[in-house]
Amino acid sequence: MRRDAELLEKAIETHEEDAIFRLYGWSPACVSLGRNQREDFLDKDFLSAKNIDIVRRLTGGRALLHDKELTYSFICPVKYLNHGENVKESYKEISEFLIKKLDEIGIHTDFGGQKPVNTKFDYCMLLSTGADLCYKGKKLIGSAQCRKNGYILQHGSILLDYDKKLLEEIFQEEVTTDEITSIKEINPDIKIETLIELFSKY
């Protein structure tokens, strides 16, 4: 995520006109906190014992566990998009790329319906907004965005799999499978290498 911040600054400095798209994973696993999110719910001793790092990201939203997932980032000038000035529409416009790519491997996602925000949830994937991508009503990709000097950084988590027990231990709340899903649950035959190749063809 520091690299995302560096690329954003570089794009601003050089007046980059094109988009920058990245994919990356995490080692060791890491909890990322939203820009303005509180962190007092985290048991740092527990995370340290589990070899899980903590980072605060540039973008807003709630916390994520970056472990069994693929992170994407997309950087562009506001004017690169048809509706770049509108935050919600820009989320959707950027996410259309993810929708089209997943369609190619039979995973048909949509933006789902926005659910009322329950402020007790610290785990991002338990919240759904009109900009998140869902599969059959369950959240698969959570995204967050920030803007600076006419540029947008949007990044998000594509859930490959998840450890329900570990998530509940970290976030101290029930993680219901009625709310989230993963690539493994949708199609266990899809490998991470397939996704990387798929998304690399921008």
C-alpha positions as CSV (number, residue, x, y, z in Angstrom):
1,M,0.0,0.0,0.0
2,R,3.0,2.3,0.4
3,R,3.7,1.6,-3.2
4,D,0.2,2.7,-4.1
5,A,0.8,5.9,-2.3
6,E,4.1,6.4,-4.1
7,L,2.5,5.8,-7.5
8,L,-0.3,8.2,-6.7
9,E,2.2,10.9,-5.8
10,K,4.2,10.1,-9.0
11,A,1.1,10.4,-11.1
12,I,0.3,13.8,-9.7
13,E,3.9,15.0,-10.1
14,T,4.2,13.9,-13.7
15,H,0.6,14.7,-14.7
16,E,0.0,11.1,-15.7
17,E,-2.9,10.9,-18.2
18,D,-3.4,7.1,-18.2
19,A,-4.5,4.7,-15.6
20,I,-2.3,2.5,-13.4
21,F,-3.6,-0.9,-12.4
22,R,-1.8,-3.2,-9.9
23,L,-2.4,-6.6,-8.3
24,Y,-0.6,-7.8,-5.2
25,G,-0.7,-10.2,-2.3
26,W,0.6,-10.0,1.3
27,S,3.3,-11.7,3.3
28,P,2.8,-11.9,6.2
29,A,-0.9,-11.4,6.5
30,C,-2.0,-7.9,7.5
31,V,-5.0,-6.0,8.9
32,S,-5.4,-2.7,7.1
33,L,-7.4,0.0,8.8
34,G,-9.4,2.7,7.0
35,R,-7.9,6.2,7.0
36,N,-10.0,7.5,9.9
37,Q,-11.0,4.2,11.5
38,R,-10.5,3.6,15.2
39,E,-8.1,0.8,16.2
40,D,-9.0,0.1,19.8
41,F,-10.9,-3.0,18.9
42,L,-7.7,-4.8,17.8
43,D,-5.9,-7.1,20.1
44,K,-2.4,-6.3,19.1
45,D,-0.8,-9.1,21.2
46,F,-3.1,-11.6,19.5
47,L,-2.2,-10.3,16.0
48,S,1.5,-10.4,16.9
49,A,1.2,-14.0,18.1
50,K,-0.5,-14.9,14.8
51,N,2.2,-13.0,12.8
52,I,-0.3,-10.5,11.4
53,D,0.8,-7.0,10.7
54,I,-1.2,-3.8,11.0
55,V,-1.2,-0.9,8.5
56,R,-3.3,2.2,8.1
57,R,-4.2,2.9,4.4
58,L,-4.8,6.1,2.5
59,T,-8.4,5.2,1.7
60,G,-11.4,5.2,4.0
61,G,-13.8,2.4,5.0
62,R,-13.4,-0.3,7.6
63,A,-10.7,-2.8,8.4
64,L,-9.7,-5.8,6.2
65,L,-7.7,-8.9,6.8
66,H,-5.3,-9.2,3.8
67,D,-4.5,-12.9,3.8
68,K,-6.3,-15.2,1.5
69,E,-7.1,-12.5,-1.0
70,L,-5.9,-10.6,-4.0
71,T,-5.5,-6.8,-3.7
72,Y,-6.0,-4.5,-6.6
73,S,-5.3,-0.8,-7.0
74,F,-6.3,1.6,-9.7
75,I,-4.9,5.1,-10.0
76,C,-6.1,7.7,-12.6
77,P,-6.8,11.3,-13.1
78,V,-10.4,12.3,-12.4
79,K,-10.8,13.3,-16.1
80,Y,-9.8,9.8,-17.2
81,L,-13.3,8.6,-16.2
82,N,-16.6,9.6,-17.8
83,H,-18.0,10.4,-14.3
84,G,-14.8,10.9,-12.3
85,E,-16.2,13.9,-10.4
86,N,-19.0,11.7,-8.9
87,V,-17.6,9.5,-6.2
88,K,-20.2,6.7,-6.4
89,E,-20.3,6.7,-10.2
90,S,-16.5,6.6,-10.3
91,Y,-16.4,3.5,-8.1
92,K,-18.8,1.8,-10.4
93,E,-16.9,2.9,-13.5
94,I,-13.6,1.5,-12.2
95,S,-15.3,-1.7,-11.0
96,E,-16.9,-2.4,-14.4
97,F,-13.5,-3.7,-15.4
98,L,-13.6,-6.2,-12.6
99,I,-17.1,-7.2,-13.5
100,K,-16.2,-7.8,-17.1
101,K,-13.1,-9.8,-16.3
102,L,-14.9,-12.1,-13.8
103,D,-17.7,-12.6,-16.3
104,E,-15.1,-14.2,-18.5
105,I,-14.6,-17.1,-16.0
106,G,-18.3,-17.4,-15.2
107,I,-18.5,-15.4,-12.0
108,H,-21.3,-12.9,-12.6
109,T,-21.1,-10.0,-10.1
110,D,-23.1,-6.9,-9.6
111,F,-23.1,-3.9,-7.3
112,G,-25.9,-5.4,-5.2
113,G,-28.1,-3.3,-3.0
114,Q,-26.8,-0.9,-0.5
115,K,-27.5,-2.3,3.0
116,P,-28.0,0.0,6.0
117,V,-24.6,0.7,7.7
118,N,-24.4,-0.9,11.1
119,T,-21.7,1.0,12.9
120,K,-20.8,-1.9,15.2
121,F,-19.1,-3.7,12.3
122,D,-15.4,-3.1,12.1
123,Y,-14.8,-5.7,9.4
124,C,-15.3,-4.2,6.0
125,M,-16.7,-7.3,4.3
126,L,-19.7,-7.2,6.6
127,L,-20.8,-3.9,5.2
128,S,-22.1,-3.4,1.7
129,T,-22.5,-0.2,-0.3
130,G,-23.7,0.5,-3.8
131,A,-20.0,0.4,-4.9
132,D,-19.1,-3.0,-3.6
133,L,-19.2,-6.1,-5.9
134,C,-21.5,-8.9,-4.9
135,Y,-22.1,-12.5,-6.1
136,K,-25.7,-13.6,-5.6
137,G,-26.2,-10.9,-3.0
138,K,-23.0,-11.8,-1.0
139,K,-20.0,-9.4,-0.9
140,L,-17.0,-10.7,-2.9
141,I,-15.0,-7.5,-3.5
142,G,-14.8,-4.6,-1.1
143,S,-13.3,-1.3,-2.4
144,A,-12.2,2.0,-1.0
145,Q,-11.1,5.3,-2.6
146,C,-9.2,8.5,-1.9
147,R,-8.7,11.6,-4.0
148,K,-5.8,14.1,-4.2
149,N,-5.1,16.9,-6.5
150,G,-7.4,15.7,-9.3
151,Y,-6.4,12.1,-9.0
152,I,-8.2,9.0,-7.7
153,L,-6.7,6.0,-5.9
154,Q,-9.1,3.1,-5.6
155,H,-8.1,-0.2,-4.2
156,G,-9.9,-3.3,-2.9
157,S,-9.8,-6.8,-1.8
158,I,-10.9,-9.8,-3.9
159,L,-11.7,-12.5,-1.4
160,L,-10.1,-15.8,-2.5
161,D,-11.0,-17.7,0.7
162,Y,-11.4,-16.9,4.4
163,D,-10.9,-18.3,7.8
164,K,-14.2,-17.6,9.6
165,K,-12.8,-18.4,13.1
166,L,-9.7,-16.2,12.6
167,L,-11.8,-13.3,11.3
168,E,-14.2,-13.5,14.3
169,E,-11.2,-13.6,16.7
170,I,-9.7,-10.5,15.1
171,F,-12.8,-8.4,14.7
172,Q,-14.6,-9.7,17.7
173,E,-17.9,-10.1,15.9
174,E,-19.8,-12.8,14.1
175,V,-18.8,-13.3,10.5
176,T,-21.9,-14.7,8.8
177,T,-21.6,-16.6,5.5
178,D,-24.9,-15.1,4.5
179,E,-23.1,-11.8,4.0
180,I,-19.8,-12.7,2.3
181,T,-18.5,-15.2,-0.2
182,S,-15.2,-16.1,-1.8
183,I,-13.8,-17.3,-5.1
184,K,-13.2,-20.7,-3.5
185,E,-16.9,-21.0,-2.5
186,I,-18.0,-20.0,-6.0
187,N,-15.7,-22.2,-7.9
188,P,-12.9,-24.1,-6.1
189,D,-11.2,-24.9,-9.3
190,I,-10.2,-21.3,-10.0
191,K,-6.6,-20.7,-9.1
192,I,-5.0,-17.4,-8.1
193,E,-2.7,-17.7,-11.2
194,T,-5.8,-17.7,-13.4
195,L,-7.1,-14.5,-11.7
196,I,-3.7,-12.8,-12.1
197,E,-3.5,-13.6,-15.8
198,L,-7.1,-12.6,-16.2
199,F,-6.8,-9.2,-14.6
200,S,-3.4,-8.5,-16.1
201,K,-5.0,-8.2,-19.5
202,Y,-6.3,-4.7,-19.0
